[in-house]
Amino acid sequence: MRPKPSARPAAARFHPREWEDFGPLDGRSVLHLQCHNGVETIAFAQRGTARVTGLDFSEAGLAAARRNAEAAGVAVEFVAADVYDGVAALGGRTFDLVYTGRGSLMFLPDLGPGPRSWPRWWPPAAWPT
């Protein structure tokens, strides 16, 4: 029998190089775009982030994500919104790390106005100079 998605250890959710690229997560905030069933979102919470938010347009996916987070015993906020409307849906909040899963960008037919607003999710101190 296959284990539930939430039962898989956080370390197994990403390649070790990816965890290195993310850097230390303790005390940081993470936004996971197109989070679907939340298993990668949950992995961020299990690695010690202070605040994890998952955003997805699918209510069914988010219902599964909430069940998975509860089963894993972690606190994650899941927000229902299309990524193009994400800035408004998240009310101007900022995050230390914004992530979208491998292969998720191919589901965005327009990398125009919506994604161009995504830098608003990073605090000004994180913007390149």
Residue pairs with C-beta under 8 A, 6 or more apart in sequence:
4 68
4 71
5 37
5 39
5 68
6 39
6 42
6 67
6 68
6 69
6 71
6 72
7 71
7 72
8 39
9 46
10 42
10 43
10 44
10 46
10 47
11 19
13 39
13 40
13 43
14 22
14 40
14 43
19 47
22 97
22 99
25 44
25 47
25 48
25 49
25 97
26 48
26 49
26 50
27 48
27 49
27 50
28 49
28 50
28 96
28 97
29 49
29 50
29 51
29 52
29 53
29 94
29 95
29 96
29 97
30 41
30 44
30 49
30 51
30 52
30 53
30 95
30 96
30 97
30 98
30 99
31 53
31 54
31 55
31 90
31 95
31 97
31 98
31 99
31 121
32 38
32 40
32 41
32 44
32 52
32 53
32 54
32 55
32 99
32 100
32 101
33 55
33 83
33 86
33 98
33 99
33 100
33 104
34 55
34 56
34 83
34 100
34 101
34 104
34 107
35 41
35 54
35 55
35 56
35 61
35 62
35 65
35 78
35 101
36 56
36 58
36 61
36 64
36 65
36 101
37 61
37 64
37 65
37 68
38 54
38 61
38 62
38 64
38 65
38 66
38 68
38 69
38 76
38 78
39 65
39 68
40 99
40 101
41 52
41 54
41 65
41 69
41 76
41 78
42 52
42 65
42 68
42 69
42 72
42 74
42 76
44 52
44 99
45 52
45 69
45 72
45 74
45 75
45 76
46 72
46 74
51 77
51 95
52 74
52 75
52 76
52 77
53 76
53 77
53 78
53 79
53 90
53 93
53 95
54 62
54 65
54 76
54 77
54 78
54 79
55 78
55 79
55 81
55 83
55 86
55 89
55 90
56 62
56 65
56 78
56 79
56 80
56 81
57 80
57 81
57 82
57 83
58 80
59 80
62 78
62 80
65 76
65 78
66 78
69 75
69 76
69 78
79 89
79 90
80 89
81 88
81 89
81 90
82 114
83 100
83 108
83 114
83 115
84 110
84 113
84 114
84 115
85 114
86 114
86 118
86 121
87 117
87 118
87 120
87 121
90 121
92 120
93 121
94 120
94 121
94 122
94 123
95 121
95 122
96 122
96 123
96 126
98 118
98 121
98 122
105 111
108 114
108 115
119 127
